[in-house]
Amino acid sequence: MRVLVLGVGMQGKAALYDLVRSDRVREVIAADRDLDALRAHVASRGYGPKVQCEPCDAENPAEIDRLVARGVDVVIDLLPTRFSDAVAESAVRHGVHFVNASYVTPGLKALSHEAKARGVALLPEFGMDPGIDLVLLGEAVRQFDVVQEIITYGAGFPEAQAANNPIQYKVTWTFEGVLRSYYRAGRIIRDGRVVEIREDEMFCPEHLHELEIEGIGKLEAFPNGDAIKYADLLGIDLSHLRNLGRYVLRWPGHAAFWKRLVDLHLLDAEPVTVDGVTVDRRRFLAAIMEPHLQYRDDERDIVVVRVQVAGLKGGRRKRVLYQVIDRRDLETGFMAMNRTVGFTASIGAQMLGSGELAARGLLSPVKDVPYEPFARELRARGIVVTSELSDWE
């Protein structure tokens, strides 16, 4: 198969590495805005003629269309989220399967019927979170007759010895993207009641809880967007759910720091005018802070994906736990975040290109990606899923 990778940044480099190593992939077209840096990276890795490097100005839809029209089987879109719709539209137009690691957009939903009619699969939300967590969630839910509780966690953060700055956090994604995720609304179910969380409330103490993970230690959790939409996707009766939530994990104290900044309106979406210049608050903060939040070559990050589902199974109260804990590979240099996002996107592209995923239209990892083959592919890359079934008290 021939695969196009759009955006060869931190996660794109991992996807490219994985594709090059696959016998199923004949050729990869790697496209990025910074062509010189891309060529230098490909040369440093010794990828050879299997990889073609191309420039890509994603601000120009014609550039995206030119690349998608190159006779590829699958496009992996790892550009900023604002380009998702343009890439997907081009993919459908040219009969090319599409994978990305971002949340579903209204534009992608609108393309579903046309994609199916043209024999194209659109697979968004296929990175780490969303992505791995959703495949595990689908598998966990299918084991129960009645689901009464769903709690999931997705997180990337430094190992304890690398958490050596005031916010105990370092960058494995664009920091501006992190800041945007720190100011968004969410929905959970707590004690049988739907709780609406405003953009400025996610770090409030009443929405936080602690979690102890063996081998890591005590972490704090705060809400991660709208959890209820996934219950709807799975067809779960909300009246049966006692608790439902998706959460981010960080070292203790992280939420208190960001609550202060939220309360000071430093993460508001509205720009501020300073001396006649319009300033995006979050881009400003990211530009200042990101250079000081970098990992050293000998420091590692940790990724945790954890899915807990409880309910009735054969008339008995049971709980199942699926978990992935991954750390930076110091030999390749890839962060755990790069591996779990980039490798996952590559796996999705290869499953589509080989026909292993046969459904067409807009797909969801929750219901359209089979657990066993996916877990096997992760394990082949050193990313291990563990599972545990126990009685639920």
C-alpha positions as CSV (number, residue, x, y, z in Angstrom):
1,M,0.0,0.0,0.0
2,R,1.0,3.7,-0.4
3,V,0.4,6.0,2.5
4,L,0.5,9.8,2.7
5,V,1.5,11.4,6.0
6,L,0.4,15.0,6.3
7,G,2.3,16.8,9.1
8,V,5.6,15.2,10.2
9,G,5.9,16.8,13.7
10,M,6.4,15.0,17.0
11,Q,3.6,12.4,16.3
12,G,4.1,12.3,12.6
13,K,7.7,11.3,12.9
14,A,6.6,8.2,15.0
15,A,3.9,7.3,12.4
16,L,6.5,7.6,9.6
17,Y,9.0,5.4,11.5
18,D,6.3,2.8,12.0
19,L,5.2,2.8,8.3
20,V,8.7,2.5,7.0
21,R,9.3,-0.6,9.1
22,S,6.1,-2.3,7.9
23,D,6.3,-4.9,5.1
24,R,2.7,-4.0,4.2
25,V,3.7,-0.5,3.2
26,R,5.3,-0.1,-0.2
27,E,5.8,3.6,-0.2
28,V,5.3,6.6,2.0
29,I,4.8,10.2,0.9
30,A,5.8,12.4,3.8
31,A,4.6,16.0,3.6
32,D,5.3,19.0,5.8
33,R,5.6,22.7,5.7
34,D,9.3,22.6,6.6
35,L,10.6,20.5,3.7
36,D,14.3,21.0,4.6
37,A,13.8,19.8,8.2
38,L,11.7,16.9,6.9
39,R,14.5,15.8,4.4
40,A,17.1,16.1,7.1
41,H,15.0,13.9,9.4
42,V,14.4,11.3,6.8
43,A,18.2,11.2,5.9
44,S,19.2,11.0,9.6
45,R,16.9,8.0,10.0
46,G,18.2,6.3,6.9
47,Y,14.8,5.7,5.4
48,G,16.0,5.5,1.9
49,P,13.8,5.5,-1.3
50,K,10.8,4.1,0.5
51,V,10.0,7.7,1.7
52,Q,9.3,10.6,-0.7
53,C,9.4,14.1,0.9
54,E,7.1,16.8,-0.3
55,P,6.3,20.3,0.8
56,C,2.8,21.0,2.1
57,D,1.3,24.4,2.7
58,A,-1.9,23.2,4.5
59,E,-3.3,26.7,4.4
60,N,-3.8,26.2,0.7
61,P,-6.5,23.5,0.1
62,A,-5.1,22.9,-3.4
63,E,-1.8,21.8,-1.9
64,I,-3.6,19.2,0.2
65,D,-5.6,18.0,-2.8
66,R,-2.5,17.7,-4.9
67,L,-0.9,15.4,-2.4
68,V,-4.0,13.3,-1.7
69,A,-4.4,12.8,-5.5
70,R,-1.0,11.1,-5.8
71,G,-2.5,7.6,-5.9
72,V,-2.2,6.8,-2.3
73,D,-4.4,4.2,-0.5
74,V,-4.6,6.0,2.9
75,V,-3.8,9.5,4.2
76,I,-2.8,10.0,7.8
77,D,-3.7,13.5,8.8
78,L,-1.5,14.8,11.7
79,L,-1.9,18.5,10.8
80,P,-3.5,20.9,13.3
81,T,-7.2,20.1,13.8
82,R,-8.4,23.1,11.8
83,F,-7.3,21.3,8.6
84,S,-9.2,18.0,9.3
85,D,-12.2,18.8,7.2
86,A,-10.2,19.9,4.2
87,V,-8.1,16.7,4.3
88,A,-11.2,14.5,4.7
89,E,-13.0,16.2,1.9
90,S,-10.1,15.6,-0.4
91,A,-9.8,12.0,0.7
92,V,-13.4,11.3,-0.1
93,R,-13.2,13.1,-3.5
94,H,-10.2,10.9,-4.5
95,G,-11.3,7.6,-3.0
96,V,-8.6,7.5,-0.3
97,H,-9.1,6.3,3.3
98,F,-8.5,8.8,6.1
99,V,-7.1,8.5,9.6
100,N,-6.4,11.2,12.2
101,A,-5.9,11.5,15.9
102,S,-8.4,14.4,16.5
103,Y,-12.0,14.5,17.7
104,V,-14.8,14.1,15.2
105,T,-15.8,17.5,13.6
106,P,-19.2,18.4,12.3
107,G,-17.6,18.4,8.8
108,L,-16.5,14.8,9.2
109,K,-20.0,13.8,10.3
110,A,-21.5,15.5,7.2
111,L,-19.1,13.6,4.9
112,S,-20.1,10.1,6.3
113,H,-22.8,9.3,3.7
114,E,-20.7,10.4,0.7
115,A,-17.7,8.5,2.0
116,K,-19.7,5.3,2.4
117,A,-21.1,5.7,-1.1
118,R,-17.6,6.1,-2.5
119,G,-16.2,3.2,-0.6
120,V,-14.0,5.4,1.7
121,A,-13.5,4.9,5.4
122,L,-13.0,8.0,7.7
123,L,-11.3,7.0,10.9
124,P,-10.8,10.0,13.2
125,E,-10.1,9.8,17.0
126,F,-7.4,7.2,16.4
127,G,-4.4,8.2,18.4
128,M,-3.9,7.8,22.2
129,D,-6.7,9.8,23.7
130,P,-8.9,9.7,21.8
131,G,-8.0,6.4,20.2
132,I,-6.5,3.6,22.3
133,D,-8.9,4.4,25.1
134,L,-11.9,4.1,22.8
135,V,-11.0,0.7,21.4
136,L,-10.5,-0.5,25.0
137,L,-13.8,1.1,26.0
138,G,-15.7,-0.7,23.3
139,E,-14.2,-4.0,24.2
140,A,-14.9,-3.5,28.0
141,V,-18.5,-2.5,27.4
142,R,-19.3,-5.5,25.2
143,Q,-18.5,-7.8,28.2
144,F,-21.5,-6.6,30.2
145,D,-25.2,-7.2,30.1
146,V,-25.9,-3.9,31.9
147,V,-23.3,-1.2,32.2
148,Q,-23.5,0.9,35.4
149,E,-20.2,2.7,35.6
150,I,-17.6,3.9,33.0
151,I,-14.5,5.8,34.1
152,T,-11.6,6.4,31.6
153,Y,-8.3,8.1,31.9
154,G,-5.9,9.3,29.2
155,A,-2.7,11.2,30.1
156,G,0.9,12.0,29.2
157,F,3.2,13.5,31.8
158,P,6.9,13.4,32.9
159,E,8.3,10.6,35.0
160,A,8.7,11.8,38.6
161,Q,12.4,12.6,38.2
162,A,11.7,14.6,35.0
163,A,8.8,16.6,36.6
164,N,11.4,19.2,37.7
165,N,9.7,22.5,36.9
166,P,7.0,24.6,38.6
167,I,4.0,22.8,36.8
168,Q,5.6,19.3,36.9
169,Y,4.8,19.0,33.2
170,K,6.7,18.9,29.9
171,V,5.6,19.1,26.3
172,T,5.0,16.1,24.0
173,W,2.4,17.8,21.9
174,T,1.9,21.5,20.9
175,F,1.6,23.3,24.2
176,E,-1.0,25.7,22.6
177,G,-3.2,22.6,22.0
178,V,-2.8,21.6,25.6
179,L,-3.9,25.1,26.8
180,R,-6.9,25.0,24.5
181,S,-7.9,21.6,26.1
182,Y,-7.5,23.2,29.5
183,Y,-10.4,25.6,28.8
184,R,-13.4,23.6,27.5
185,A,-16.7,22.4,28.7
186,G,-17.5,18.9,29.7
187,R,-20.2,16.5,30.8
188,I,-20.0,13.6,33.3
189,I,-22.5,11.6,35.3
190,R,-21.9,11.6,39.1
191,D,-24.1,9.6,41.5
192,G,-26.7,9.1,38.7
193,R,-26.9,12.8,37.9
194,V,-25.7,14.6,34.7
195,V,-23.1,17.3,35.6
196,E,-22.5,20.1,33.2
197,I,-19.0,21.5,33.5
198,R,-18.4,25.0,32.1
199,E,-15.1,25.9,30.3
200,D,-13.8,27.7,33.4
201,E,-14.8,24.9,35.9
202,M,-12.7,21.9,34.9
203,F,-10.1,22.6,37.5
204,C,-12.5,23.3,40.3
205,P,-11.9,21.1,43.4
206,E,-15.4,19.5,43.2
207,H,-14.4,18.0,39.8
208,L,-11.1,16.6,40.9
209,H,-10.2,13.2,42.4
210,E,-7.0,11.3,43.1
211,L,-5.9,8.0,41.6
212,E,-3.0,5.7,42.8
213,I,-1.4,3.7,40.1
214,E,1.1,1.0,40.9
215,G,4.6,1.8,39.8
216,I,3.8,5.5,39.3
217,G,2.2,6.8,42.4
218,K,-0.5,9.2,43.3
219,L,-2.0,11.4,40.5
220,E,-4.8,13.9,40.3
221,A,-7.6,13.6,37.7
222,F,-9.7,16.4,36.1
223,P,-12.5,16.1,33.5
224,N,-11.7,15.6,29.8
225,G,-14.5,17.0,27.7
226,D,-17.9,15.4,27.0
227,A,-18.0,11.8,28.2
228,I,-21.8,11.3,27.6
229,K,-21.4,11.3,23.8
230,Y,-19.5,8.0,24.0
231,A,-22.3,6.4,26.0
232,D,-24.7,7.5,23.3
233,L,-22.4,6.0,20.6
234,L,-22.4,2.7,22.5
235,G,-26.2,2.7,22.9
236,I,-26.0,2.7,26.7
237,D,-29.1,3.6,28.6
238,L,-28.0,6.6,30.7
239,S,-30.6,5.8,33.3
240,H,-28.5,2.7,34.2
241,L,-25.3,4.7,34.7
242,R,-24.3,5.6,38.2
243,N,-21.0,7.2,37.2
244,L,-19.5,8.2,33.8
245,G,-16.4,10.3,33.2
246,R,-13.3,10.8,31.0
247,Y,-10.4,12.3,32.9
248,V,-6.8,13.6,32.4
249,L,-4.1,12.7,34.9
250,R,-1.3,14.9,36.1
251,W,1.0,15.1,39.2
252,P,-0.8,16.6,42.2
253,G,-0.9,20.4,42.3
254,H,-1.2,20.8,38.5
255,A,-4.9,21.6,38.6
256,A,-4.5,24.2,41.4
257,F,-1.9,26.1,39.3
258,W,-4.1,26.2,36.2
259,K,-7.2,27.1,38.2
260,R,-5.5,30.3,39.2
261,L,-4.6,31.1,35.6
262,V,-8.2,30.4,34.5
263,D,-9.6,32.6,37.3
264,L,-7.2,35.4,36.1
265,H,-8.7,34.9,32.5
266,L,-5.4,34.0,31.0
267,L,-7.0,31.1,29.1
268,D,-10.1,32.9,27.8
269,A,-10.8,32.3,24.1
270,E,-11.3,36.0,23.4
271,P,-8.2,37.8,22.3
272,V,-7.0,40.9,24.2
273,T,-5.7,44.1,22.6
274,V,-2.4,45.4,23.9
275,D,-1.1,48.7,22.5
276,G,-3.2,48.3,19.4
277,V,-2.0,44.7,18.8
278,T,-4.5,41.8,19.1
279,V,-3.1,39.0,21.2
280,D,-4.4,35.4,21.5
281,R,-3.9,34.7,25.2
282,R,-3.2,31.0,24.9
283,R,-0.8,31.4,22.0
284,F,1.0,34.1,24.0
285,L,1.3,31.8,27.0
286,A,2.5,28.9,24.9
287,A,5.1,31.0,23.2
288,I,6.5,32.1,26.5
289,M,6.3,28.8,28.4
290,E,6.9,26.0,25.8
291,P,10.7,26.6,25.4
292,H,11.1,26.0,29.1
293,L,9.0,22.8,29.2
294,Q,11.2,20.5,27.1
295,Y,12.6,17.1,27.9
296,R,16.3,16.4,28.0
297,D,17.6,13.5,25.9
298,D,17.8,11.3,29.0
299,E,14.3,12.1,30.4
300,R,11.2,10.0,29.8
301,D,7.5,10.7,29.7
302,I,4.7,8.4,30.8
303,V,1.5,7.7,29.0
304,V,-1.4,6.1,30.9
305,V,-4.6,4.9,29.3
306,R,-7.0,3.3,31.7
307,V,-10.6,2.1,31.2
308,Q,-12.7,1.0,34.1
309,V,-16.2,-0.4,33.4
310,A,-18.5,-2.0,36.0
311,G,-22.0,-3.5,35.9
312,L,-23.9,-6.7,35.6
313,K,-22.4,-9.8,33.9
314,G,-24.3,-13.0,34.1
315,G,-26.3,-11.6,37.0
316,R,-23.2,-10.8,39.0
317,R,-21.7,-7.4,39.8
318,K,-18.3,-7.2,38.0
319,R,-15.6,-4.6,37.1
320,V,-13.1,-4.9,34.3
321,L,-10.0,-2.8,34.0
322,Y,-8.0,-2.3,30.8
323,Q,-4.7,-0.4,31.1
324,V,-1.7,0.8,29.0
325,I,1.4,2.3,30.7
326,D,4.1,3.3,28.2
327,R,7.3,5.2,28.6
328,R,9.7,6.9,26.3
329,D,12.0,4.7,24.3
330,L,15.4,6.2,24.8
331,E,16.9,4.1,22.0
332,T,14.7,5.5,19.3
333,G,14.1,8.8,21.1
334,F,10.3,8.5,20.7
335,M,8.3,9.7,23.6
336,A,5.5,7.5,24.9
337,M,3.1,10.1,23.5
338,N,4.7,9.9,20.1
339,R,4.5,6.1,20.2
340,T,0.9,5.8,21.4
341,V,-0.4,8.5,19.0
342,G,1.9,8.0,15.9
343,F,2.1,4.2,16.0
344,T,-1.7,4.0,16.6
345,A,-2.4,6.2,13.6
346,S,-0.1,4.0,11.5
347,I,-1.8,0.8,12.7
348,G,-5.1,2.3,11.7
349,A,-3.8,3.2,8.2
350,Q,-2.4,-0.2,7.7
351,M,-5.6,-1.9,8.9
352,L,-7.6,0.2,6.4
353,G,-5.1,-0.2,3.5
354,S,-5.0,-4.0,3.9
355,G,-8.8,-4.4,4.1
356,E,-8.6,-5.6,7.7
357,L,-11.1,-2.8,8.5
358,A,-13.9,-3.3,6.0
359,A,-16.6,-0.8,7.2
360,R,-17.0,2.4,5.2
361,G,-18.2,5.9,6.0
362,L,-17.5,7.6,9.3
363,L,-16.0,5.0,11.7
364,S,-15.4,5.0,15.4
365,P,-12.7,3.2,17.3
366,V,-15.4,2.3,19.9
367,K,-17.3,0.0,17.6
368,D,-15.5,-0.4,14.3
369,V,-11.9,-1.4,15.4
370,P,-11.7,-5.0,16.7
371,Y,-9.8,-5.3,20.0
372,E,-7.8,-8.4,19.6
373,P,-6.0,-7.5,16.3
374,F,-5.4,-4.0,17.5
375,A,-4.0,-5.1,20.9
376,R,-1.8,-7.5,19.0
377,E,-0.4,-4.7,16.8
378,L,0.3,-2.5,19.8
379,R,2.1,-5.4,21.6
380,A,4.3,-5.9,18.5
381,R,5.5,-2.4,19.1
382,G,6.1,-2.8,22.8
383,I,2.9,-1.2,23.9
384,V,1.1,-3.7,26.2
385,V,-2.5,-3.7,27.2
386,T,-3.2,-5.4,30.5
387,S,-6.7,-6.5,31.7
388,E,-8.2,-7.5,35.0
389,L,-11.7,-8.8,35.9
390,S,-12.9,-8.6,39.5
391,D,-16.0,-8.5,41.6
392,W,-17.5,-5.1,42.1
393,E,-18.5,-4.2,45.6
